[in-house]
Amino acid sequence: MLNSVTCNLSTVQCNEKDMSTLLHFKQGVIDIDPSGLLSSWFTQQDCCQWKGVQCDNITGRVTELNLPCHTDHFAVVAYYEEKDDKSHCLTESLGQLVNLESLEVYRNNLTGNVSERNFHHLLNLKELYLGSTAGLIFDFDPEWVPPFHLQHIRLRHVHYKLPSWIFTQSSLKFLIISDSSASFEPLDKLWNFSTQLEYFHLENNIINGDMSNVLLNSKVVCLDNNKLTGSLPQLSPKVIFFSANSNYLSGPIAPLLCHNMINRSSFMYLDLGNNLLSGELTDCWNDWKSLIHVNLGNNGLVGKIPHSMSSLSNLVLLSMYDNKFFGDVPLSLKNCQKLRFLDLSRNNFSGAIPSWMMGQNVKALQLRSNQVSGNIPPQICQLHSLKVLDFANNRLSGPIPNCLHNMTRMTTILSDSNNDVSYTISAASTSITLFITFTMLIKGHETRIPSLICDIDLSNNSLSGEVPREIYMLTGLQSLNLSHNQLVGTISEEIGNLKQLESIDLSSNRLSGEIPQAMSGLYFLGTLNLSYNNFEGKIPSGTQLQSFTNLSFMGNPQICGPPLTKICQQDEKPTGEKEDDDESEFYSWFYMGLGIGFAVGFLGVLGVIFFNRTFRHAYFRFLHRMLDR
């Protein structure tokens, strides 16, 4: 038998001292409260019920301030106004919130000095995020040892010098420093301190350090865009995520991957793009089977893709664009069954397009600017998930496959999904979601974009035959470039099905016939190039096509109509016919005027005779005398 128990729950009350501190806080920043959140704080209401305030469920002490810096972004922040100084600064009164565990002064325009006086009593602080685009000045005593033991630090827009107290934080696990011009010297002290961290992230700083003899030990290491130099550092077996994109690192890649290869099964992410690396790829990939992301793009690497890369069975992204690789794209890569993004652009790969690329999961396939030759295999149509097909600037020949409508991802109109350009890995006791950016030629310009658009680019090849009608079934297509080939035939009216099309380039082919009227209904079209073909007839009317310049149609001597200055024959009349019409119109008006004048004059005379008796008698006497003669 169950006994029912009724509990009277009382709501925790806010600590009066903390409430007083928050009201002081509100008074200092009410004029920079863009979200209006602070204006909802009233003394009649318990401060634990205020928006953005969190209290301990037992003691009622304030442990966290969650306040928006902007109307659409919530963060843990604190703004204060320093006495007579009207710039918005952090004040010493913040130290009254002695139970505060998390403080973020971030993504705002705070100015002034930040020193140990602001944090002297924050014994329970575990997370500290500091940074202001306006420039906070860190004025800490170099000998100061904080009373707190932080686990997370995030600093942004740090100038002059890093606070030395950071290196006293023996419990620190997460350190992020970004967008800073501060000196990181001595660097040896920084690298040694980083070995205790699980998450070590330096990005967009000016470090100018030599990495040649550095050992990195954190699970997650991100050192992007810091002007780092020297050869690649060493990685301990603990590292599972390493990114050093956009630096000046040089030398071969072999020492990084072939040194101390024991217990490497957990390494998942490697990004060394946009550096000065050289030499051939190492053949040590057998020891890195857990890798899911490899970016070596935009370096000076040479040689062939080693056979050992076939062991990367978990690989999701492989980017090796803009290097000097050559030879066939190896058949061994067919073992990478999970591959979703492959970019081998701007190298010297040759041979035919291999059939192994036809895995079902590939979303982006980029082979632009190589020496690939032969036909486009019809197996390409098996890539049902494909959104980007870029074979531009190669030596391909033959027809475009007539089965492209089987690439069903391009036949659907779906809103952008993060699943197309992201994936998640588990690292440092948390999950990291990686968003991929792509370099694509969009509307004639090479652009880095954060999402995939449905794009087919087969330009600058030697493709022949007609544009297959099946391509007009790809209703999700947003960009189509078939320029600089040897295509013939006409453009079908079915092109009107491509309602999502934003860019189309069919220039420098041998296409003929009239431009279909359906193209005037492509309302998203921002780039159009039909130049240098054999089109004829009138450009379809409608504001869409007339909004482009004559450059979109030049090199087609048989077309006419706006926006061209050439007038179509059916819209103008022959010269002789025009003169005859003008003469006929003149005589018509002349005779009409003559008749009207006669009628008016005749009726005027009759009116006078009828209404004026004296004139009437005189008129008849005149007629009588004329008859007597």
C-alpha positions as CSV (number, residue, x, y, z in Angstrom):
1,M,0.0,0.0,0.0
2,L,1.4,3.4,-1.0
3,N,1.3,6.3,1.4
4,S,0.7,9.7,-0.3
5,V,3.0,12.4,0.9
6,T,2.4,16.1,0.3
7,C,5.4,18.4,0.3
8,N,5.1,22.2,0.7
9,L,7.7,23.6,-1.6
10,S,8.9,27.1,-0.9
11,T,10.6,29.2,-3.6
12,V,14.2,30.1,-2.8
13,Q,14.7,33.8,-2.0
14,C,17.3,36.0,-3.6
15,N,20.2,37.1,-1.4
16,E,19.7,40.8,-0.5
17,K,23.3,41.7,-1.0
18,D,23.3,40.1,-4.5
19,M,20.1,41.9,-5.3
20,S,21.6,45.2,-4.3
21,T,24.6,44.5,-6.5
22,L,22.5,43.7,-9.5
23,L,20.4,46.9,-9.0
24,H,23.7,48.8,-9.0
25,F,24.7,46.9,-12.1
26,K,21.3,47.8,-13.8
27,Q,21.7,51.5,-12.9
28,G,25.1,51.6,-14.6
29,V,24.0,50.1,-17.9
30,I,20.3,50.8,-18.4
31,D,21.2,53.1,-21.3
32,I,22.9,50.3,-23.2
33,D,20.3,47.6,-22.7
34,P,19.5,46.8,-26.4
35,S,17.3,43.8,-25.5
36,G,15.3,45.6,-22.8
37,L,16.0,42.7,-20.5
38,L,17.4,44.8,-17.6
39,S,14.4,47.1,-17.7
40,S,12.3,44.2,-16.5
41,W,14.2,44.0,-13.2
42,F,11.9,45.4,-10.5
43,T,12.5,45.6,-6.8
44,Q,9.0,44.2,-6.2
45,Q,10.1,40.9,-7.7
46,D,12.6,38.5,-6.2
47,C,15.9,38.8,-8.2
48,C,16.1,35.1,-8.7
49,Q,13.0,35.5,-10.9
50,W,14.6,38.2,-13.0
51,K,15.3,37.4,-16.6
52,G,18.9,36.4,-17.1
53,V,19.6,35.6,-13.5
54,Q,20.3,32.2,-12.1
55,C,20.6,31.4,-8.4
56,D,21.7,28.5,-6.3
57,N,18.6,26.4,-5.5
58,I,19.5,26.2,-1.8
59,T,21.4,29.4,-0.8
60,G,19.7,31.8,-3.2
61,R,23.1,33.3,-4.1
62,V,23.5,34.5,-7.7
63,T,25.7,32.1,-9.6
64,E,25.3,33.2,-13.2
65,L,24.3,36.2,-15.2
66,N,22.8,35.4,-18.6
67,L,22.3,38.7,-20.3
68,P,22.1,39.4,-24.1
69,C,24.8,41.6,-25.6
70,H,22.4,41.9,-28.6
71,T,18.8,41.4,-29.1
72,D,19.4,38.0,-30.8
73,H,22.3,36.7,-28.8
74,F,22.3,35.7,-25.2
75,A,25.5,35.5,-23.2
76,V,26.8,35.7,-19.7
77,V,27.8,39.3,-19.4
78,A,28.3,42.1,-16.9
79,Y,28.3,45.8,-17.7
80,Y,29.1,48.6,-15.2
81,E,29.7,52.3,-15.2
82,E,32.6,53.6,-13.3
83,K,31.6,56.5,-11.0
84,D,32.0,59.7,-13.1
85,D,33.5,58.0,-16.1
86,K,30.7,57.7,-18.6
87,S,32.4,55.0,-20.6
88,H,31.0,51.6,-19.8
89,C,33.5,49.6,-17.7
90,L,33.8,46.7,-15.3
91,T,33.7,48.0,-11.7
92,E,35.0,46.6,-8.5
93,S,31.4,46.2,-7.3
94,L,31.2,43.1,-9.4
95,G,33.3,41.4,-6.7
96,Q,30.2,41.5,-4.4
97,L,28.7,38.6,-6.3
98,V,30.9,36.2,-4.3
99,N,29.0,33.1,-5.5
100,L,29.4,33.9,-9.2
101,E,30.7,30.9,-11.1
102,S,30.5,32.1,-14.7
103,L,31.1,35.6,-16.1
104,E,31.2,36.6,-19.7
105,V,32.1,40.2,-20.7
106,Y,32.2,39.4,-24.4
107,R,31.0,40.6,-27.8
108,N,30.3,44.1,-26.6
109,N,31.8,47.6,-26.7
110,L,33.0,47.9,-23.1
111,T,36.1,50.1,-22.5
112,G,38.4,50.8,-19.6
113,N,40.8,48.9,-17.4
114,V,40.3,45.4,-16.1
115,S,42.4,44.4,-13.1
116,E,42.5,42.1,-10.1
117,R,40.3,44.6,-8.2
118,N,37.4,43.4,-10.3
119,F,37.8,39.7,-9.3
120,H,39.4,39.8,-5.9
121,H,36.4,38.2,-4.1
122,L,35.1,35.9,-6.8
123,L,36.3,32.7,-5.0
124,N,33.9,30.4,-6.9
125,L,34.6,31.6,-10.4
126,K,35.1,28.8,-12.8
127,E,34.4,30.3,-16.2
128,L,35.7,33.7,-17.4
129,Y,35.2,35.1,-20.9
130,L,36.7,38.6,-21.4
131,G,36.8,40.6,-24.7
132,S,35.5,43.8,-26.2
133,T,35.8,45.1,-29.7
134,A,36.3,48.6,-28.2
135,G,39.3,47.4,-26.3
136,L,39.5,46.4,-22.6
137,I,42.9,47.2,-21.1
138,F,44.2,44.3,-19.0
139,D,46.0,46.0,-16.1
140,F,46.7,43.1,-13.8
141,D,49.6,43.1,-11.3
142,P,52.1,40.6,-12.7
143,E,52.6,39.1,-9.2
144,W,48.8,38.6,-8.6
145,V,47.6,35.1,-7.8
146,P,43.8,34.8,-8.2
147,P,41.7,33.4,-5.4
148,F,39.7,31.3,-8.0
149,H,40.6,28.2,-9.9
150,L,39.3,28.5,-13.4
151,Q,38.4,25.7,-15.7
152,H,37.5,27.8,-18.8
153,I,39.2,31.0,-20.0
154,R,38.3,32.8,-23.2
155,L,40.0,36.0,-24.1
156,R,39.4,38.2,-27.1
157,H,40.9,41.5,-28.4
158,V,43.8,41.4,-25.9
159,H,46.4,44.1,-26.4
160,Y,49.9,44.6,-25.1
161,K,50.6,41.5,-23.0
162,L,48.8,38.4,-21.8
163,P,47.9,38.5,-18.0
164,S,50.6,36.4,-16.3
165,W,48.1,35.1,-13.7
166,I,46.8,32.7,-16.4
167,F,49.8,30.5,-15.9
168,T,48.8,30.1,-12.2
169,Q,45.6,28.3,-13.1
170,S,46.5,24.7,-12.5
171,S,42.9,23.5,-13.0
172,L,42.5,25.1,-16.4
173,K,41.3,22.8,-19.1
174,F,39.9,25.1,-21.8
175,L,41.9,28.1,-23.1
176,I,40.8,30.2,-26.0
177,I,42.6,33.4,-27.1
178,S,41.6,35.1,-30.4
179,D,41.8,38.3,-32.4
180,S,44.6,39.6,-30.2
181,S,47.7,41.7,-30.8
182,A,49.2,41.0,-27.4
183,S,52.7,39.6,-27.0
184,F,52.7,35.9,-26.2
185,E,56.3,35.9,-25.1
186,P,57.9,33.9,-23.7
187,L,56.5,31.3,-26.0
188,D,58.2,28.3,-24.3
189,K,56.2,29.1,-21.2
190,L,53.0,29.1,-23.3
191,W,53.7,25.8,-25.0
192,N,54.7,24.1,-21.8
193,F,51.5,25.4,-20.0
194,S,49.3,24.1,-22.9
195,T,50.3,20.5,-22.1
196,Q,47.9,20.5,-19.1
197,L,44.9,21.7,-21.3
198,E,42.3,19.6,-23.0
199,Y,41.2,22.3,-25.3
200,F,43.9,24.7,-26.6
201,H,42.6,27.3,-29.2
202,L,44.7,30.3,-30.5
203,E,43.2,31.9,-33.6
204,N,43.7,35.2,-35.5
205,N,46.6,36.4,-33.3
206,I,50.1,37.6,-34.0
207,I,52.4,35.1,-32.4
208,N,55.2,34.8,-35.0
209,G,56.6,31.7,-33.2
210,D,58.7,28.9,-34.5
211,M,56.9,25.5,-34.1
212,S,59.8,23.3,-35.0
213,N,60.5,22.0,-31.5
214,V,57.1,22.2,-30.0
215,L,55.3,19.3,-28.5
216,L,51.5,19.6,-28.4
217,N,49.6,17.5,-25.9
218,S,46.0,18.8,-25.7
219,K,43.1,16.7,-27.1
220,V,42.0,19.6,-29.2
221,V,44.6,22.0,-30.7
222,C,43.5,24.8,-33.0
223,L,46.3,27.3,-34.1
224,D,44.7,28.9,-37.2
225,N,46.0,32.1,-38.6
226,N,48.7,33.1,-36.1
227,K,51.6,33.7,-38.4
228,L,53.4,30.7,-37.0
229,T,56.6,29.6,-38.8
230,G,59.1,26.8,-38.9
231,S,58.4,23.1,-39.5
232,L,55.4,21.2,-38.2
233,P,55.3,20.5,-34.4
234,Q,55.1,17.1,-32.8
235,L,51.8,15.7,-31.6
236,S,51.5,13.5,-28.6
237,P,49.2,10.4,-28.8
238,K,46.7,12.3,-26.8
239,V,45.9,14.7,-29.7
240,I,42.7,13.9,-31.6
241,F,42.1,17.3,-33.3
242,F,44.9,19.4,-34.8
243,S,44.4,22.5,-37.0
244,A,47.1,25.0,-38.1
245,N,45.4,26.5,-41.1
246,S,46.6,29.8,-42.6
247,N,50.1,30.1,-41.2
248,Y,53.6,30.0,-42.6
249,L,54.6,26.5,-41.6
250,S,57.0,24.9,-44.1
251,G,58.9,21.7,-44.8
252,P,57.6,18.2,-45.3
253,I,54.6,16.6,-43.6
254,A,56.4,13.3,-42.9
255,P,57.8,14.2,-39.5
256,L,54.4,15.0,-38.1
257,L,52.7,11.8,-39.3
258,C,55.6,9.3,-39.1
259,H,57.0,10.2,-35.6
260,N,55.9,8.3,-32.5
261,M,53.1,6.4,-34.2
262,I,52.1,4.3,-31.2
263,N,48.5,4.6,-30.0
264,R,47.4,6.9,-32.8
265,S,44.0,5.2,-33.2
266,S,42.1,8.3,-31.8
267,F,43.5,11.0,-34.2
268,M,40.5,12.3,-36.1
269,Y,41.1,15.8,-37.5
270,L,44.0,17.2,-39.5
271,D,43.9,20.6,-41.2
272,L,47.2,22.1,-42.5
273,G,45.7,24.0,-45.4
274,N,47.1,27.4,-46.6
275,N,50.7,27.0,-45.5
276,L,54.1,26.5,-47.2
277,L,54.4,22.8,-46.9
278,S,56.5,21.0,-49.5
279,G,57.7,17.5,-50.5
280,E,55.8,14.3,-51.1
281,L,53.0,12.9,-49.0
282,T,54.2,10.4,-46.5
283,D,53.2,6.8,-46.7
284,C,52.4,6.5,-43.0
285,W,48.6,6.9,-43.3
286,N,48.1,3.3,-42.2
287,D,48.6,4.4,-38.6
288,W,45.8,7.1,-38.8
289,K,42.8,5.0,-39.6
290,S,40.5,7.0,-37.4
291,L,40.9,10.2,-39.4
292,I,37.7,11.7,-40.7
293,H,39.0,15.1,-41.9
294,V,42.2,15.8,-43.9
295,N,42.8,19.2,-45.4
296,L,46.2,19.8,-47.1
297,G,45.0,22.3,-49.6
298,N,46.9,25.3,-50.9
299,N,50.5,24.2,-50.1
300,G,53.4,23.1,-52.3
301,L,53.1,19.4,-51.9
302,V,54.1,17.2,-54.9
303,G,54.0,13.6,-56.0
304,K,51.3,10.9,-56.2
305,I,48.7,10.0,-53.6
306,P,50.2,7.1,-51.6
307,H,48.5,3.8,-51.5
308,S,48.3,3.9,-47.7
309,M,45.6,6.5,-47.9
310,S,43.3,3.7,-48.8
311,S,43.4,2.7,-45.2
312,L,41.4,5.8,-44.2
313,S,38.1,4.0,-44.2
314,N,36.4,6.6,-41.9
315,L,37.4,9.6,-44.0
316,V,34.6,12.1,-44.6
317,L,36.5,15.0,-46.1
318,L,39.7,14.9,-48.2
319,S,40.8,18.3,-49.5
320,M,44.1,18.5,-51.5
321,Y,43.4,21.4,-53.8
322,D,46.0,23.8,-55.2
323,N,49.1,21.6,-54.8
324,K,51.3,19.8,-57.4
325,F,50.1,16.3,-57.2
326,F,50.1,14.3,-60.4
327,G,49.3,10.8,-61.8
328,D,46.0,9.0,-61.8
329,V,43.5,9.5,-59.0
330,P,44.3,6.1,-57.4
331,L,41.8,3.3,-57.4
332,S,42.8,2.5,-53.8
333,L,40.7,5.5,-52.6
334,K,37.6,3.5,-53.3
335,N,38.0,2.0,-49.9
336,C,37.0,5.4,-48.4
337,Q,33.3,4.5,-48.4
338,K,32.3,7.3,-46.0
339,L,33.8,10.0,-48.2
340,R,31.3,12.9,-48.6
341,F,33.6,15.8,-49.7
342,L,36.5,15.4,-52.2
343,D,38.4,18.3,-53.5
344,L,41.4,17.6,-55.8
345,S,41.2,20.9,-57.7
346,R,44.2,22.7,-59.2
347,N,46.7,19.9,-59.4
348,N,48.1,17.8,-62.3
349,F,46.0,14.7,-62.0
350,S,45.6,12.9,-65.3
351,G,43.9,9.8,-66.8
352,A,40.2,9.1,-66.8
353,I,37.6,9.8,-64.1
354,P,37.8,6.7,-62.0
355,S,34.6,4.7,-61.3
356,W,35.4,4.3,-57.6
357,M,34.2,7.9,-57.1
358,M,30.7,6.7,-57.6
359,G,30.0,6.1,-53.9
360,Q,26.5,6.9,-52.8
361,N,27.5,9.3,-50.0
362,V,29.5,11.8,-52.0
363,K,28.0,15.3,-51.8
364,A,30.8,17.4,-53.4
365,L,33.1,16.2,-56.1
366,Q,35.7,18.8,-57.3
367,L,38.3,18.0,-60.0
368,R,38.6,21.5,-61.4
369,S,41.8,22.5,-63.3
370,N,43.6,19.2,-63.8
371,Q,44.6,17.1,-66.8
372,V,41.7,14.6,-66.5
373,S,40.7,13.2,-70.0
374,G,38.2,10.9,-71.6
375,N,34.4,10.8,-71.3
376,I,32.3,11.6,-68.3
377,P,31.3,8.1,-67.2
378,P,27.5,7.5,-67.0
379,Q,28.1,6.0,-63.6
380,I,28.3,9.6,-62.4
381,C,24.5,9.5,-62.3
382,Q,24.7,7.0,-59.4
383,L,25.7,9.9,-57.1
384,H,22.2,10.4,-55.7
385,S,23.4,12.7,-52.9
386,L,25.6,14.9,-55.1
387,K,25.1,18.7,-54.9
388,V,28.4,19.9,-56.4
389,L,29.8,18.4,-59.6
390,D,32.9,20.4,-60.8
391,F,35.0,19.0,-63.6
392,A,35.9,22.4,-65.2
393,N,39.2,23.1,-66.9
394,N,40.1,19.6,-67.9
395,R,40.4,17.6,-71.1
396,L,37.1,15.8,-71.1
397,S,35.4,15.0,-74.3
398,G,32.3,13.2,-75.6
399,P,28.7,13.8,-74.7
400,I,27.2,14.9,-71.4
401,P,25.5,11.8,-69.9
402,N,21.8,11.8,-70.4
403,C,21.1,10.3,-67.0
404,L,21.8,13.3,-64.8
405,H,18.2,13.3,-63.5
406,N,19.2,10.3,-61.4
407,M,21.2,12.6,-59.1
408,T,18.1,13.0,-57.1
409,R,19.5,15.5,-54.6
410,M,19.5,18.1,-57.4
411,T,16.0,17.3,-58.4
412,T,14.5,18.4,-55.1
413,I,14.1,21.9,-53.7
414,L,15.0,21.8,-50.1
415,S,16.1,24.5,-47.6
416,D,19.7,24.5,-46.6
417,S,20.6,21.8,-44.1
418,N,23.5,21.9,-41.8
419,N,23.8,18.2,-42.4
420,D,25.1,18.9,-45.9
421,V,28.1,20.8,-44.7
422,S,28.8,19.7,-41.1
423,Y,29.6,16.7,-39.0
424,T,30.3,16.2,-35.3
425,I,33.2,14.6,-33.6
426,S,33.6,13.9,-29.9
427,A,36.7,15.6,-28.3
428,A,37.8,16.9,-24.9
429,S,34.7,15.7,-23.1
430,T,32.5,17.5,-25.5
431,S,31.1,17.3,-29.0
432,I,32.5,19.6,-31.7
433,T,30.4,20.4,-34.7
434,L,32.5,21.2,-37.8
435,F,31.1,23.4,-40.4
436,I,32.8,23.2,-43.8
437,T,33.4,26.1,-46.1
438,F,33.8,25.6,-49.9
439,T,35.7,27.5,-52.6
440,M,33.4,27.5,-55.6
441,L,33.1,29.5,-58.8
442,I,29.7,31.2,-58.4
443,K,28.4,33.8,-60.9
444,G,31.8,34.0,-62.5
445,H,33.6,34.7,-59.3
446,E,35.5,32.3,-57.0
447,T,33.9,32.6,-53.6
448,R,34.2,30.8,-50.3
449,I,30.8,29.9,-49.0
450,P,29.6,28.2,-45.8
451,S,27.1,25.9,-47.5
452,L,26.7,23.8,-50.6
453,I,24.6,25.0,-53.5
454,C,23.5,22.7,-56.3
455,D,26.1,23.3,-58.9
456,I,27.2,21.7,-62.2
457,D,30.4,23.1,-63.8
458,L,31.7,21.3,-66.9
459,S,33.2,24.4,-68.5
460,N,36.5,24.6,-70.5
461,N,36.5,21.1,-71.8
462,S,35.9,19.5,-75.2
463,L,32.4,18.1,-74.6
464,S,30.3,17.6,-77.7
465,G,26.7,16.7,-78.6
466,E,23.6,18.4,-77.4
467,V,22.7,19.6,-73.9
468,P,20.7,16.5,-72.6
469,R,17.1,17.2,-71.9
470,E,17.5,15.4,-68.6
471,I,19.5,18.3,-67.2
472,Y,16.3,20.3,-67.2
473,M,14.8,17.9,-64.7
474,L,17.3,19.0,-62.0
475,T,14.8,21.5,-60.5
476,G,17.0,22.2,-57.5
477,L,19.9,23.3,-59.7
478,Q,21.2,26.8,-58.8
479,S,24.3,27.2,-61.0
480,L,25.0,25.7,-64.4
481,N,28.2,26.3,-66.4
482,L,28.7,24.5,-69.7
483,S,30.7,27.2,-71.4
484,H,33.8,26.8,-73.7
485,N,32.9,23.4,-75.1
486,Q,31.6,22.2,-78.5
487,L,28.0,21.7,-77.6
488,V,25.4,22.0,-80.4
489,G,21.6,22.0,-80.8
490,T,19.1,24.2,-79.1
491,I,18.0,25.2,-75.6
492,S,14.8,23.4,-74.8
493,E,11.8,25.3,-73.4
494,E,12.0,22.9,-70.5
495,I,14.8,25.1,-69.1
496,G,11.9,27.0,-67.5
497,N,11.7,24.1,-65.0
498,L,14.9,25.3,-63.4
499,K,13.2,27.9,-61.2
500,Q,16.0,28.0,-58.7
501,L,18.7,28.8,-61.2
502,E,20.8,31.8,-60.2
503,S,23.6,31.5,-62.7
504,I,23.8,30.0,-66.2
505,D,26.8,30.2,-68.6
506,L,26.5,28.5,-72.0
507,S,28.9,30.8,-73.8
508,S,31.5,29.8,-76.4
509,N,29.7,26.8,-77.8
510,R,27.9,26.1,-81.1
511,L,24.3,26.3,-79.8
512,S,21.7,27.5,-82.2
513,G,18.0,28.3,-82.6
514,E,16.0,30.8,-80.7
515,I,16.4,31.7,-77.0
516,P,13.4,30.0,-75.4
517,Q,10.7,32.3,-74.0
518,A,10.7,30.2,-70.8
519,M,14.0,31.8,-69.8
520,S,12.2,35.0,-69.1
521,G,10.5,33.2,-66.2
522,L,13.8,32.4,-64.3
523,Y,13.3,35.1,-61.7
524,F,16.3,34.2,-59.5
525,L,18.7,34.5,-62.4
526,G,21.5,36.9,-61.5
527,T,24.2,35.9,-64.1
528,L,23.5,35.0,-67.7
529,N,26.0,34.4,-70.5
530,L,24.9,33.2,-73.9
531,S,27.6,34.9,-75.8
532,Y,29.5,33.5,-78.8
533,N,27.0,30.9,-80.1
534,N,24.7,30.8,-83.1
535,F,21.5,31.9,-81.5
536,E,19.0,33.7,-83.8
537,G,15.7,35.6,-83.5
538,K,14.3,38.0,-81.0
539,I,15.4,37.9,-77.4
540,P,12.3,36.9,-75.4
541,S,10.6,39.9,-73.9
542,G,10.2,40.3,-70.1
543,T,12.0,42.2,-67.4
544,Q,14.3,39.3,-66.5
545,L,16.3,39.0,-69.7
546,Q,16.2,42.7,-70.5
547,S,17.9,43.4,-67.2
548,F,21.2,42.0,-68.5
549,T,23.7,43.9,-70.7
550,N,24.5,43.3,-74.3
551,L,27.6,41.4,-73.0
552,S,25.4,38.5,-72.2
553,F,24.4,38.1,-75.8
554,M,27.4,39.3,-77.9
555,G,28.8,37.1,-80.6
556,N,25.4,36.0,-81.8
557,P,25.0,38.1,-85.0
558,Q,21.5,36.7,-85.7
559,I,19.8,37.8,-82.5
560,C,18.1,41.1,-82.0
561,G,15.8,43.0,-79.6
562,P,16.4,44.6,-76.2
563,P,18.9,44.9,-74.5
564,L,20.7,44.9,-77.9
565,T,20.4,48.0,-80.0
566,K,19.7,45.9,-83.1
567,I,16.0,46.1,-83.9
568,C,14.3,42.9,-85.1
569,Q,13.0,42.9,-88.6
570,Q,9.4,42.2,-87.6
571,D,9.5,45.2,-85.3
572,E,10.4,47.7,-88.1
573,K,8.5,48.7,-91.4
574,P,10.1,49.0,-94.9
575,T,11.2,52.6,-95.9
576,G,8.9,52.8,-99.0
577,E,5.9,51.6,-97.1
578,K,6.5,54.2,-94.4
579,E,6.7,57.1,-97.0
580,D,3.5,55.9,-98.7
581,D,1.7,55.8,-95.4
582,D,2.9,59.3,-94.5
583,E,1.6,60.7,-97.9
584,S,-1.7,58.8,-97.6
585,E,-2.2,60.1,-94.1
586,F,-1.6,63.7,-95.4
587,Y,-4.2,63.6,-98.1
588,S,-6.7,62.0,-95.8
589,W,-6.5,64.9,-93.5
590,F,-6.5,67.4,-96.4
591,Y,-9.7,66.1,-98.0
592,M,-11.4,65.8,-94.6
593,G,-10.6,69.4,-93.8
594,L,-11.8,70.5,-97.2
595,G,-15.2,68.8,-96.8
596,I,-15.6,70.2,-93.3
597,G,-14.8,73.7,-94.5
598,F,-17.3,73.5,-97.4
599,A,-20.1,72.2,-95.1
600,V,-19.5,74.9,-92.5
601,G,-19.5,77.7,-95.2
602,F,-22.6,76.4,-96.9
603,L,-24.5,76.1,-93.7
604,G,-23.4,79.5,-92.7
605,V,-24.8,81.1,-95.8
606,L,-28.1,79.2,-95.5
607,G,-28.4,80.3,-92.0
608,V,-28.0,83.9,-92.8
609,I,-30.6,83.7,-95.7
610,F,-33.0,81.9,-93.5
611,F,-32.8,84.1,-90.4
612,N,-32.1,87.6,-91.9
613,R,-35.1,88.8,-93.9
614,T,-33.3,91.9,-95.4
615,F,-30.5,89.8,-96.7
616,R,-32.9,87.1,-97.9
617,H,-34.9,89.7,-100.0
618,A,-31.6,91.1,-101.4
619,Y,-30.4,87.7,-102.3
620,F,-33.5,86.8,-104.2
621,R,-33.6,90.1,-106.1
622,F,-30.0,89.4,-107.1
623,L,-31.0,86.0,-108.4
624,H,-34.0,87.5,-110.3
625,R,-31.8,90.1,-112.0
626,M,-29.3,87.4,-113.0
627,L,-32.1,85.3,-114.5
628,D,-33.5,88.3,-116.5
629,R,-30.2,88.7,-118.2
